[in-house]
Amino acid sequence: MFDIYRGPVFDMARKQFSQAADVLEIPQDERDRLLYPKRAVAVTCPIHRDDGSTVVFEGYRVQHHLTLGPTKGGVRFAKTVDIGEVAALSLWMSWKCSLMNLPYGGAKGGIRVDPYTLSPRELEALSRRYMQELIPFVGPHTDVMAPDIGTNEQVMAWFMDTYSNDAGCTVTEIVTGKPVSCGGTQGRREATGKGVTHLISRAAEEIKLNLNGATAVIQGFGNVGSVVATELHERGTKVLAISDHTAAYHDPKGLDIPAIIKYVEKHGVLKGYSSEILTDPKKILTIKCDIAVPAAIERTVDEHIAKELQCKILAEAANGPTTIEADAVLAARPDKIFIIPDILCNSGGVTVSYFEWVQDLQQFFWEEEEIINRLKKLMDKAFYRVIALAKERGISNRLAATCCGLERVHQAKKARGLFP
C-alpha cells in the first residue's frame, strides 16, 4: 500500500508507529489513516547555473496531518533526500508536535541536491523556485516551513520573500527560523541545542550523574551539535570527541570547544582544524563516555554500534538516529542506557518555532529570557510525562514518547471525523 513511501527510513518510522499503536490498542482499521500522510507533493525546480546552463532539481513536501492545526516542519537540501525519507520525517514531526502539545501536524520537505556545490546565487535561485512551486500548497494556517540540514536563516528569508511577493504583502509567519531582522525570534537558532542540553541535565538528575566533570561525545557539529558542545562545555562537561561530514577529532584530555567554534565560524567545517587528533568518524559514538549525542542524520546507531556504546545517556539530537534493530539490542543490554528519544530530545527547535509563529501572527515579540523559560517549562512537562508512562507501562522511553504523541492525534481524529 502507498508504494511511494518506501525505503529504510520510512520502514523504520512505520515499525515505531506499529509498536505504539499496539500499546495503545488502536483498531487495525484506524491505523492507516494515522500512519500515511494527508498530502505529498513532488516538484521540479529548474534554475540557471552561473555558466548559463539549465539544471533541474527534484523537490518534495509531505504534510502528514492537519487535524490539530497547520503542518510544521523543516526543509532539507541534501544529496540523499527522497520522498520516503521526507514522509518519515513528517511522521516524527507529528508525534513531536503532539508530544509538546503544539497546535501542529507534522510536515517535512527537501530538495535532492548537494548545497555545497551551489554558488550563493544558485542557492538563492533554487530556494526561491522551490517555494514558488509550493505556494498553492502552503500558508501560515496550512503549512509553515523551517530550516533543516543544508538550509539556514538566509534560505528562510528567501522563502518568506518569495511567498510575500506572491501575496502582495509581507507574510512573516509563512516560515520560522528567519533572521530576527525579518520577523525571526530571539533564541531560535540555538533552541534545539539548548533543549537537548536541558534534557541531558534532566536525564543526568534521573541517573544521579554530575555534568560538571562528566564526559561527552558528539556526532554532528552543525547548528545543533555545536550548540550542545558549547552548552555542555559551559557546564563543566569534558567533550572528548566531535565530528561533521568533513572530519572527526578525539582527545581523551578534552577538546578546546571555544577554539573549535571559532574555527568553524571562520571556515564553515571541521576539516583542517587539526591533524594530530583526527579519528575514525564511524567510531565516535562508541568512545567511552557518560553522554553520547548523535546529532547528524538518520540511522547512524545500528545494531553494531548499539552493542559497542559505552555511554550512560544517549541523547538523540538527530531525527531517527537509532534503528529498530539497535533498539532491540539496547533493550537486551544488562547495563541500561538512559535514552532521550529524538522526538523529545530535539523538540526545542519546533517549540521555539511555534513561539516565533505566534509572535509573527500577533506582531508582538518576547525577550529571549522569556522564550527560553517557556521552552524549558514545556520540555520538562513532556520529559516527565514520558518517563512516568515508561515506568507505568514497563516500556522504553522511545515507545512511551511515541505513545504520548500518537494518542493525542488519534483522539483528535476520532472527535473531528473523517476529513482532517
N, C-alpha and C positions, 0 to 999 in steps of 0.2 A: 504493500500500500504506500502511496506517495513516494514513488521511487526516486524523485528528485532529491529527497533528503537522505542521501546515502553517504557513507564514509565513516571512518573510525570515530570522529568527534561526535557526530550525531548519534551513532550507535551507543556511545558511552552515556550521553545525556538521556537517551531513551531507556537504558537499563536503570539509571539512577531514578528516573521517573517511575518506572515499574515497581522498583523496590519500595518507594514511598507510597505509591498507590496501594500496594499490598498491605502496608502497615495501616493505612487509613481506611482500608476495606472499601475502596471506591469501586462501584459496579463496573464490570467489563465494558458495557455499552456506553459508559460515560467517559471512558479513558481517552479515546482518540481525539475527542473534542478538546480535552485538556492538554494533550500532547502536541498535536500538529498546529503549525502557525495559521493564523487567520489569513495572512496575505504574504506572498513572496513576489518581489519584483526584480527582474533582471533588465539591465540597461546597457547599451553600448555607448561608450564615451570617446568619440574621435577628437583628437587635438592635432594641431600643427606643431611639429618639433622645431627646434631652433634652426635646424638645417633646411627647413622648408618642406620636409616630408610630412606625410599624414600617417598617424598610427591610431589604432582603435584599441581601447581597453574595455574589459568586461567588469561590470559593477553589479552589486546586489543590494537589496534592502529587504529584510524579513521582519514583519510585525507579528508577534506571537499572539497577543490578545489585547483587546481594548475594553475589557469588562470593568476594570477599576478606574479607567481614565485613559489618557493618551499613552501610546507606547513611548518607551525611552530607551536609548542605547547608543553606543559608540559607533564610529566608522573607522575601519582599519584599512590602511594601504599596505599590502604585503603580498609577496610572491605566492604564498600558499592559500590565499583566500579562495574558497569555493562555497557554494550555496549550502552544502551540508554543514560546514563549519559555522557559517553565519547563522543558520537556523538553530544549531545547538547553543550558540552564544545567546540567542534571543530567548531560549527556554530558561537558561540560567539567570538571565536578567529578570525574567518574570518572577521566578521564585525569590530572587534577591530583593526586588522592589516590594513584593508582598511580605517577605520576612521583616523588612524595615518599616512596614506599614505606610508605604508611599502610594499615592494615588496614580500608579502607573501600571501598564503592562510592559512586557519586555520587547525590545527590538534590537536589531544589530544590522550593520551594513558594512560594505567593503568594496574595494577595487583590487583586482589581481594585478599588482604592479610592484616593482621594487622602487620605492620612492627615492632611494639614494642615487638612482640612475637619471633622475629628472633634474633639470635646471630649475631655479626658482620660478621663472616664467612658465615653464611647462607644468610645474606643480600647481600653480595658480589656475592655469587653463583647465587642467584635469579636475581640480576641485570644483570650479565653477560649473563645468559641464555636468558633472555628477549631480550636483544639486539641481541644476536646471532640468535634467531629465526626471528628477523625482518630485518636482513641485506639485504635480497632480495628486501625489500620494502622501504628502507630509504637511504639517502645520502645527501651530502652537497647541492645539487641542486635539491633534491627530497623532503626530509622531514628532518627537523632539530629539535631535541628534546631539552627539558629544564626541570628544576625541577618543581615540584608541591607539593601538600600535600603528606607527607611521604617520599619525596626524597630530595636530597640536592647536594651540590658540589661534595661530595665523590661519590655518585651514578653516577653523570655525568662523573666523571673521569673514573669509571669502564666502562661505556657505550663507551666512547671515546677510551679507550684502547682495548676493545673487537673488535670494528669496525676496528681500526687501525691494529690490529694483522691480521685480515682477509684480509685487503687491502695490507698489506706488507709494509706500511709506516705510519707515524703519520698523522692523519687526524683530526686536532683540530676543524675544522669547522663543524663537524658532530653533535655536541651538543653545547649549550650555558649554562651559569650558572656553568661553570667549575671553579676549583681553578685557581687563577692567575698564579700559577707555571706551569699549564698545558695549557696555552693559554687563560685563562679566562680574563675578563676585570675588571679594577678598577670600583667599584661602582655598580656592577651587583646585589649583594646580597641585598643591600639597595634600589635598584632602584624603586621597586614597592611601598614601603612605602614612600619614598621621593616624588614620583609622586603623591600619594594620598594626602599627606600633602600640596604639592604645589597647587593642585586643590582646596583643602579646603580653602587655603588662597585666591584663586581667587573667590570662591563662597562667602566667607566672605566679600570681597570687593563689590560683587553684592548686598548683603543684608545689607551692612554697619555694619558688626559685627567686633569688635576688638578682635583678637585672644589673645592678652595679657589681661588676666582676664576672658576669656571665659571658658566654662566647656565642657568636653567631656566624652563619654563612649565608650569602645572598646570591641567588642565581637570577641574573637580570638586573642591569644597572641603569634602567631608563627612568622615566618620571616617577615610578613607584619605588623601585628598588633603591634608587639614590636617596630618596627622602627617608625610607626605612633605615638605611645605613646611617644617615645623619642623626635621626632621632634616637636610634639605639646608642650610637657613639656618645651623644649628649647625656644619656642615662648611665654611662659608665660601662656599657657592654663592649667587649672587645670583638670587633668584626675581623674574623680570620681570613675570609675569602670572599671574593666577588667575581662576577663575570658579566659580559654582554656578548653580542654576536660577533665581536672582533677579538676579544682576549679574555683570559681568566687569570687572576692573581691569588696567591695564597702565602700568607706569612703567619707562622704559628705565634709570633710575638704580637700580632695585631697590625692591621693596616692603618695608614695615616689617612683617615677618611676626609678630613678637610682639604688636604693636599690633592687627593684624587678628585674631589668635587671640583676644585678649581681647574684641574687639568681637563676634565670632561667639559666644563663650561667653555673652555677655550678651543678644544679640539673636537668635541662632539661625541667621541667614543673613547673606550679604554685603551685601545691599541696604541702602543708606543709609550705608555706611562713608565714601564719598567721591563727590563729583560732578565732581571735577577730573580723575580718571584713569580714568573709565569708558571702556570699549572694546567692540567687537563680539565677543560670546561665540563666534560662529561662526569667528572668525579667531584665536582664542587659540593653537591648536596650530601655526599657520603662522608665528608670530613667530620671527625668527631667534634661535636659542639653541643651547646644547650638548645640553640634555636636555629632551625633551618627554614629559609624563606625562598620558596620558588616564586619568582616574580617575573617570569619570562612568558612562555607560551603554553599551550595545552599539552597534556600527556608527557610531561618531562619526568614524572615519577612513575616508572613502570614497575613490574613485579621484581625486576632485578635490583633496581635502585632501592625499592622498599625493603628488601632483605638486608641491604647494606647501610641503611640510615642509622646514624649514631647520635641522634638528637633527642631531646626531651619534649620539644614543642615543634610541630610542623605548621607554620603559618602560611596558608595558601594565598599569597598576594596576587597570583595569576589566576586566570579563569581556567577551570578544568585541568589543573596540573597533574592530578593523581588519577590513574586509570582504575577501572573496576577491578582488574586483576591485582593491582597494587593494594587496593583497599582490603581485599581478601587476605593478602599477606600480612598487612599491618594488623588486621583483626586477630590473626593467629599468633602474632608475636607475644612471647611472655612478658616482655618489657613494653608496657603500653605507652605509646607516644601520644601526647595530647595534641589532637588535630583541630586547628581552627579552619573549618571548611571554607572554600572560596566564596560562596555566596554570602557568607557572613563576614569573612576576613577582609575582603576588598570592597565592601559596601559603602565605605566612606565617600568614594567618588560620586556614585549616583545620588547619595544622600545630599551632599553639598550641591550637586547639580540641581536637585529638587529645590533647594534653598535659592539657587540662582534664578530658576524659572519663576518661583513665587515672587521674588524681588522684581524681576522684569515685568511680570504681569501687573504688579502694584506700583511700579516705578518708585519704590521706597527701599533703600538699601541699608543693610545692617553692618555693624563693625565686625571685624574678623574675630574678636574675642567672643562675641555673641554667637557667631557661626560655629566656631569650634566647640563651644559649650553645648550648643544644641545637638551637634553631631555626636559628642560623647554620650549624651543622655540617651539618644536613640540607639546607639550601638550597644550601650550597657543593657538596655531593655531587651534587645534582641539576643545578646550573648547569654544572659541568664535564663531567658525563656528556652533557648536551645539546650543549654546544659541541664536544665530541670527536666525537659522532655526526654533527653537521652538517658538520664538516670531513672526516670519513672518507667520508661518502656524497655530499658535494657538494650538500647540501640546505639549506634555510633553517632558522633556529633554531626557528621555529614548527613546521615539519614534523618536525624532529628531536625536539622536546618531545612532540608528539602520538604519534610512533612509540614513544618510551620508555614513555609511559603505556599505549598500546594493547597493546603487546607483552606486558606482564605480565598484563593481563586475559585476553588471548587464550590464553596458555599455561595460566593457571589454569582457564579454562573447559574447555579440552581435557582437562586432567588430572582434573577433577571429574566431567565428564559433562554430560548434557543439562539437568538441572533447575535448578541455581543461577543 
